[in-house]
Amino acid sequence: MALARKRQREFERQEKAFLKTLGKKVAEYAAERSVSVERLAYEAGVSKGYLYDIVKGNGNPSIIVLQRIAFALEIQPWTLLKT
C-alpha cells in the first residue's frame, strides 16, 4: 500500500508539473503573437476564466480544447505538448 501511495503522489506531482509547463507554453505563444488571454479565449471558444486557469497551470484541458487553442495560435496542437 505504501508503494501505491508513493506512486500516486509521484503521478500527481508529474501531472502538476506538466500542466504548469503547458500553461506557460500557451502564455508564451500568445505573447509571441501579441494575443491577449481574453482574445485567445474568444478565438478558441473557451471562457476567459478557463483559459486563465490553463495558463496558470490549474486547468486540465481536453484534447479538443488544446486543439482549439493551437488553432487560434496558428500552431500545431502537438507543439503545446512537447516538453
C-alpha positions in Angstrom: 0.0 0.0 0.0 2.8 2.5 0.9 4.3 1.9 -2.6 1.0 2.6 -4.3 0.5 5.9 -2.4 4.0 6.9 -3.2 3.5 6.2 -6.9 0.2 8.1 -6.8 1.9 11.1 -5.3 4.6 11.0 -8.0 1.9 10.8 -10.7 0.2 13.8 -9.2 3.5 15.7 -9.0 4.2 15.0 -12.6 0.7 16.0 -13.7 1.0 19.3 -11.9 4.4 20.0 -13.5 3.1 19.1 -16.9 0.1 21.4 -16.5 2.3 24.3 -15.4 4.5 23.7 -18.4 1.5 23.6 -20.7 0.2 26.8 -19.3 3.5 28.5 -19.7 3.7 27.5 -23.3 0.2 28.8 -24.1 1.1 32.1 -22.5 4.5 32.3 -24.4 2.9 31.5 -27.8 0.2 34.1 -27.1 2.7 36.7 -26.1 4.9 36.0 -29.2 1.8 36.7 -31.3 0.7 39.7 -29.2 -2.6 38.0 -28.4 -4.1 38.7 -25.0 -5.6 35.9 -23.0 -9.0 37.4 -23.5 -8.6 37.4 -27.3 -7.2 33.9 -27.3 -10.1 32.7 -25.2 -12.5 34.3 -27.7 -10.7 32.8 -30.7 -10.5 29.4 -29.1 -14.2 29.4 -28.0 -13.5 29.0 -24.3 -14.2 31.2 -21.3 -11.6 33.7 -20.1 -11.6 32.1 -16.7 -11.0 28.7 -18.1 -8.1 29.9 -20.2 -6.6 31.8 -17.3 -6.8 28.5 -15.3 -4.9 26.7 -18.1 -2.3 29.5 -18.3 -1.8 29.3 -14.5 -1.4 25.6 -14.7 -4.6 24.9 -12.8 -6.8 23.8 -15.7 -6.7 20.3 -17.2 -7.9 20.9 -20.8 -9.3 18.3 -23.0 -7.5 17.4 -26.3 -10.3 19.3 -28.1 -9.6 22.4 -26.1 -5.9 22.1 -26.8 -6.7 21.8 -30.5 -8.8 24.9 -30.4 -6.1 26.9 -28.6 -3.5 25.7 -31.0 -5.7 26.6 -34.0 -6.3 30.1 -32.5 -2.5 30.5 -32.0 -1.9 29.2 -35.6 0.4 26.3 -34.4 0.1 22.5 -34.4 -1.5 21.1 -31.3 1.4 18.8 -30.6 3.6 21.9 -30.2 1.9 22.6 -26.9 2.6 19.0 -25.7 6.3 18.8 -26.4 8.4 19.0 -23.3 
